[in-house]
Amino acid sequence: MDTAKMPKLGFGLMRLPEKDGKIDLDQVCRMADAYLAAGMNYFDTAYVYHGGNSERAVKEVLVKRHPRESFTVASKLPAWVLKTEADRDRVFEEQLERTGLEYFDYYLLHSIEDGNNYDTYESLDCFNWGIQKKKEGKIKNFGFSFHGTPELLIKVLDEHPEIEFVQIQLNYADWNNKVVHSGELYDILHSRNIPMIIMEPVKGGTLANMAPEFEKMFKDARPDKSVASWALRFVASLPGVVTILSGMSNWEQMQDNIDTFKNFEPLTDDDRKVVDAVVTKMLGMKLVPCTSCRYCTDGCPMGILIPDIFRALNTLRQFPNDNRPHFFYNGLLGRSGRASDCIACGQCEGVCPQHLEIIELLKEASAVLD
């Protein structure tokens, strides 16, 4: 995999601008043209983005308007639509037809995580299938996107050394997040010299539209830099990061991101102190002080993994619009009762060293997660 030819900024096609309920192709064409003119060429789509219309936009915006050698495209195989081995080729051929491409420059197994997705990829032999597609010239570089635990990442990497790159969620707010594990995943990949593609560098826009007090901290330090640029610069300053995906949804975001990378300035030591101060203040919100001792789980008659649910609840208290805690919670349900399953027996509260009001906290968790 020739990482030297990959741009630092990738154009993520998951949050494209819409008009009258459809992708605004005129605006996307304008954005893509500006992105290409800036010397960048990595476009990231997937089978499920915009109900399949993101892949169709690739044909209209890129394939029909630009030479094939001027751009690269990444797409993904979704585990949740696969039932048989035959579905692998069915989906893949549909993706080629949608995009109008003869091959994908980068192709990923979509959203490996603990539980169903990884089990599906293994049971349907998708790793060997991907290598075969590469031998056929239909895939140039093969990897996966990841939303699981550090333990699972190590397991996958140990079992599949053929993987050429990995895509993870990483941003300064999630570095120590016990649901997302950004810092831990980064350290594992960096220690193995595996190229990283980064998604959610601005946490779905959360780190671009911040509370006034946080925005002021950034602006006081660097009046000439946008708030979003701090998040992008944080990620781009990390060794081993190859391309950073930004789901740009309007012309202004495209311009700002191009400016950030065309005139790229790595974070200085003083910049890092500002980021640390913002994170400290951001994470200083009142959280459930659960230490995950798990005394509460052994005797729970409903089998509720209470500490894990509190991890998701804490993330939502900090970032109410974050989708990851919902994905994390849904993934728990194969081995845990729902927060709403609590029968208020009080067993958990009787053994909790932190004396937490677990019954009331589970009600709060159920209100936002069930």
MONORHU-V174463 format. One record per residue. PHI is phi as a letter, one per 40 degrees, with the letter a starting at -180 (999 if undefined). D_FIRST is the distance of its C-alpha to the first C-alpha in Angstrom with 2 decimals. Layout:
BEGIN
((PHI D_FIRST) (PHI D_FIRST))
END
This chain:
BEGIN
((999 0.00) (c 3.81) (c 5.92) (c 8.88) (c 9.38) (c 9.67) (c 13.39) (c 15.08) (b 17.28) (b 16.37) (c 19.25) (c 20.09) (b 22.32) (c 24.25) (b 27.21) (c 27.94) (c 31.42) (b 34.07) (a 37.40) (f 40.11) (g 37.88) (b 35.13) (d 31.94) (c 33.16) (c 31.19) (c 32.94) (c 31.83) (c 28.23) (c 28.18) (c 29.56) (c 27.03) (c 24.02) (c 25.55) (c 25.98) (c 22.45) (c 21.09) (c 23.81) (c 22.64) (g 19.37) (b 17.21) (a 15.58) (c 14.01) (b 16.53) (b 16.66) (b 19.27) (a 20.47) (d 23.08) (c 25.71) (c 25.43) (f 28.73) (g 29.94) (g 27.39) (c 28.27) (c 25.14) (c 23.25) (c 26.25) (c 26.06) (d 22.65) (c 24.60) (c 27.45) (c 25.74) (b 22.71) (c 22.92) (c 26.59) (b 26.50) (b 23.40) (d 21.60) (d 18.58) (c 16.37) (c 17.55) (a 15.90) (b 13.09) (b 14.32) (b 13.52) (b 16.25) (a 17.39) (c 19.59) (c 22.73) (c 24.38) (c 27.76) (b 28.30) (c 27.48) (b 30.54) (b 29.76) (c 26.93) (c 27.97) (c 27.12) (d 23.37) (c 23.61) (c 26.36) (c 24.43) (c 21.25) (c 23.46) (c 25.35) (c 22.28) (c 21.43) (c 25.13) (c 25.37) (c 22.55) (g 23.44) (c 19.89) (c 19.10) (a 15.58) (b 13.47) (c 10.21) (b 9.71) (b 12.25) (b 13.79) (c 16.82) (c 19.09) (f 20.90) (c 20.90) (a 24.08) (c 26.90) (h 29.02) (d 28.87) (d 25.31) (c 23.71) (c 26.64) (c 26.14) (c 22.49) (c 23.63) (c 26.85) (c 25.31) (f 22.54) (c 19.85) (c 17.03) (c 17.89) (d 18.50) (c 14.99) (c 13.68) (c 16.46) (c 15.53) (c 12.10) (c 14.20) (c 16.48) (g 14.00) (c 15.02) (b 11.72) (c 8.38) (b 6.46) (b 9.08) (a 10.57) (a 14.05) (c 16.33) (b 18.88) (b 22.57) (b 24.02) (c 25.41) (d 23.83) (c 25.33) (c 23.61) (d 20.15) (d 20.78) (c 22.06) (c 19.12) (c 16.58) (c 19.04) (c 19.54) (b 16.01) (c 13.70) (c 11.53) (c 10.30) (c 6.74) (a 8.29) (b 11.98) (b 14.24) (b 17.59) (c 20.79) (a 21.53) (a 24.32) (c 27.09) (c 29.65) (c 27.75) (d 26.68) (b 29.54) (c 30.14) (c 31.05) (c 30.00) (c 26.56) (g 25.71) (d 23.30) (c 23.83) (c 23.71) (c 20.47) (d 18.87) (c 20.35) (c 19.09) (c 15.41) (c 15.78) (c 17.68) (b 14.92) (f 12.23) (c 10.32) (d 8.80) (b 11.62) (b 12.57) (b 16.33) (b 19.07) (f 22.79) (c 22.68) (b 26.25) (f 27.20) (g 28.02) (g 29.96) (d 32.04) (c 30.91) (b 31.65) (b 35.14) (b 36.64) (d 40.20) (d 42.16) (c 42.52) (c 38.78) (d 38.22) (c 41.03) (c 39.44) (c 36.30) (c 38.39) (c 40.79) (c 38.02) (a 36.13) (d 38.30) (c 35.88) (b 32.88) (c 32.62) (c 32.57) (c 29.25) (c 27.69) (c 28.50) (c 26.37) (c 23.36) (c 23.90) (d 24.21) (c 20.76) (c 19.12) (c 20.89) (c 19.18) (c 16.72) (g 13.32) (c 13.66) (c 11.01) (b 12.88) (b 16.44) (c 17.93) (b 21.51) (c 23.67) (c 25.78) (b 28.95) (a 30.97) (c 31.08) (c 32.14) (c 29.16) (c 26.82) (d 28.82) (c 28.88) (c 25.14) (c 24.44) (c 27.09) (c 25.54) (c 22.17) (c 23.58) (b 25.94) (c 23.89) (b 25.86) (d 24.53) (c 27.10) (c 29.88) (c 31.85) (c 34.53) (c 32.15) (c 30.99) (c 34.68) (c 35.24) (d 32.40) (c 33.81) (c 37.27) (c 36.26) (c 34.53) (d 37.58) (c 39.90) (c 37.83) (c 37.67) (c 41.32) (c 42.48) (c 44.62) (b 42.56) (c 43.70) (c 44.14) (c 43.07) (c 41.93) (f 40.59) (c 43.18) (g 43.43) (d 47.16) (c 47.51) (c 45.34) (c 47.14) (b 50.36) (c 49.14) (c 50.89) (b 48.34) (g 45.27) (c 43.85) (c 40.98) (d 42.62) (c 40.41) (c 37.23) (c 39.03) (c 40.13) (c 36.54) (c 35.86) (c 39.20) (c 38.52) (c 35.30) (c 37.29) (c 40.06) (c 37.70) (b 35.70) (d 37.89) (c 35.49) (c 32.42) (c 31.31) (d 29.47) (d 32.78) (c 33.83) (c 30.73) (c 31.22) (c 34.90) (c 34.47) (c 32.16) (c 35.00) (c 37.58) (c 36.76) (b 38.10) (b 40.23) (c 43.22) (c 43.07) (d 44.48) (c 47.22) (c 48.20) (d 49.86) (b 53.56) (f 54.59) (c 56.02) (g 55.34) (d 54.11) (c 50.98) (c 52.96) (c 55.35) (b 52.73) (c 50.46) (c 50.68) (c 49.73) (f 52.52) (c 50.32) (c 51.88) (c 49.37) (c 51.30) (c 51.28) (c 47.63) (c 46.67) (c 48.68) (c 46.68) (c 43.40) (c 44.68) (c 45.63) (b 42.11) (b 40.04) (c 42.16))
END
